[in-house]
Amino acid sequence: MKHLALRKLSSRTALYLLATSAFTFTLGAMTPARAADYGPNTVRVGLYSVFYHVSADPLSGPFVPPGELKLDVQNVETLYLAYVRDFGSHFNAELAFGVPPLTKTIARGPVTVGSVPYNGQIISTARWFSPSLVFSYLFLRPDSLVRPYLGVGFNYTSFYDRQSTAAGNAVAGGPTQLNLQSSLGPVGTVGFRFRLPRSFSAYLSYSFSGVRTHLTANTLGEIRTTNVSFGPEALVASVGYSF
């Protein structure tokens, strides 16, 4: 049910962006701003709202219980920071990252595994260091009040502070150490820049990233593994200063 709700959210987001795009193309063409007031370097500060679409291969290893054990990750919000460099009138490069959030993995599947509660339990936590490098094309004139843009690039994610919770240890059968391989994957983004006075701008964007990892769980020497795709999508609202 949660995955269905997130897909509906993504559909609504896409429809909203399409409708807004038509409006901003018209507004941007009609309303000029002073492009000379804005330098080629911009720093941005804002808020990430991240939504996950988790899928995983069946867990392999000893003493894996029958039935399909699934995972989910709680959505998070965190501080967004970025440096952007303009290259001419229509291209820029953005190096962006968020303050590493604490992500919580939730068990999905049977109510219990044996006699141990499973479904809905928080079984592990981790922090993500996840910078992205994105190259974007900006539409309309540099002096337009509103400019839509499209970008592509890549994301690197490193997982650290990985912890199995008491509930996770109970399901696994004892104290468990977790290892998640770092991920390198594509990023796509669509957004809008709104010019403000005195070298400031506001930004609204939607992005999606390919984040996959190989999970190894070591429970008292018993090794279990799986491959996990997190499928994060992010909405970002931010303010930038150009110099």
N, C-alpha and C positions, 0 to 999 in steps of 0.2 A: 504493500500500500504506500509506503514511504517513497519507493522508487517511482511509483506512478505519479505521486504528487510532485516530485522533483521534475519529472518529464513534462508535466503540465506547466510548472513554473518556467522551464526552459522554453516551452512553446509560447507562453505569454510574453516572455522576455524578447523572443525573436520578433513577434508581431509588433511589440512596442517599439523596438528599434527600427523596424521597417517604416512604421508610421512616422516616427520622429525624424527619420532620415529625409523623407519627402518634405517635411516642414522646414528642416534646417537648411536644405539645399536652397529653398526659396528665400529664407530669411538671410542666409549668408550672402547670397548674391545681391540682396537689396541694401544691406546695412554695412557700410565700411567702418573700419577701425584704423588707427594709426599704426601700421606695421613697423614703422621706424622706431617706435618706442620699445620694441621687444628684441632682445639680443638672441644669439643662437644657442645659448645654454639655458636650461630650465631645470629647477629642482621642484619636485612635487611631494606633497604630503597629503595623505587621505586615509580612507578606510577600505580594507578588503572585506567582502562578505563571500565566503567560500562554501560551495555546495558540492558534496561528493556523490559519485555514482560507482559504488564498489562492486566488483565481481572478482571471483577467485576460482582457481582450479580446485578439484577435490583434494583434501588433505591426504598426504601419503606418509606412511611410517607405521611403526608398531602400535598396537592397541588403539587403532583409530575406530571409534564407535560406528555402528551402522547408521545409515541415514545421512542426509545432506546437512552438513554444518556450514552455515553462511556467516558472513561478517558485514558490518556496516560501520561507518565513521560519522560521528556527530559533526554537523556543520559548525564552522567557526567564523569569528570576526577578529581581525587584527590590523595593526597599523601598517599602512602602505607608504613606502618611500621609493623615490625614483630620481634618476638623473637622465635628462634627455638632451641630445645634441642634434640641432638642425643641420641638414646638408642641402643648401639651396632652399627653394621656396616650397617644395612638396615632399621632401623626404626627411626622416629623422630616425635616430637610433635611441632606444630606451633601455636602460639597465634598471630593473625594478626588483624589489624584494619586500617581504613583510617581516615584521618582528615575529620570530618563530613561535607559532601558537602551540599549545598543548592539545593534541588530538586524542580523542578517546574512541577506542574500538569497541563496538557493541556486538554481542553474539546474536545471531538470527538463526532460527531453526526450531528444533524440538524444545519443549518446555524444560525438559531435563535431559541430561546425559547420564544414564544410570539413575542415581538418586541425587545428582548434583544439579542445581538450577543452571539453566543455560540461556534460553531466549530472553533478550533484554538486559543481560548482565554486561557491565563494563569489564572486559577481560584483559585489556592492555591499554597503555598510554605511550605516546612518543611525541617528540618535537620534530618539526620539519624546518630545515634551512633550505629555502627554495627560490633562488634568484632566477630571473628570466632576462634574456636579451631579445628585444623585439625591434624589427625594422618596419616602419610604417610609411604609408603614402597618404598624404593629406589632400583632400579635394578642395576646390574653389581657390580664390585668391588669398595671398597672405594677409591682406587687410580685411578679410571678411570677419564679421562678428562671430559667426558660427562655422566651424569646419569639421565635417565628418572625416574619419580616417579608418583605414584598414591596415592591419599589421600581421606579420608572421615572424616566427623566430624559434628559439628553443629554450627549454627549461631544464635546470639541474636541481635535483632534490636529494639531500642527504638527511637520513633519519638518525636522531640521537636521543639520549635520555630514554631509551626503550625499556619499559617496565611491564612485567606481567603482574596483574592485580591479584588479590587474594582469590577472587572469583575465577580468574584465569588459571591460577595454580591448582585450584580445586578441580576444574575441568580436565586439566592436563595430567593430574595425578601427582603433583609435587611442585617444588620451586622450579621455575622455568626461565631460562635466558632466551632472549629474542635477538635475532639478527635480521636486518632488512638491508638488502643491497641498495646502493645509490641508483638513482634513475636519471636518464637523459632522454628527453622526448620533445615533441613539437609543441608550439604554442600558436594559437590564432586569436586575434582580437579585433573588435570593432568598437568605435567610440566617437565622441564629439568633443571638440574644444570650443569653449566659450570665452571670448576675450573680455577682460575686465580692465578698469583703469589702472594706470601706474604700473605697467609691466606685469600685472597679474592675469592669470587665466584660471578657469574652472574646467574640470574634465569629468566625463561620465563614460564608462566603458564596460564591456562584457568580454570575457576571455575564457578559453578552454585550453586545457593542457593534457598531454599524454604522460601520466605518471604510473609506471609499473615497477614492481619490485619482486625479488625472490625472498620469501620468508623462511627462515630456519628457526625452529623452536627446539631447544635442548632441555629436556626434563630428566634430570638425574641420569644423563647419558643416553636417554632415548631420544632419537632425532626424528622430527616430523617436519615436512616441508610443503610449501605450496607457492604458486605464483599469484600475485594480487595486482589488480588494476584499480586505481582509485578514481579515475575520471573526474578530476576537479573542474568545476566551473566557478568563475569569480565575477562579481559585480564590484566595480571600484568607483568611488566618488572622491575627487581630490581637488586641491588648489595648487597652482604652480606659480613660481616667480621666475621671470626671464631676465637674463643679464648678458 
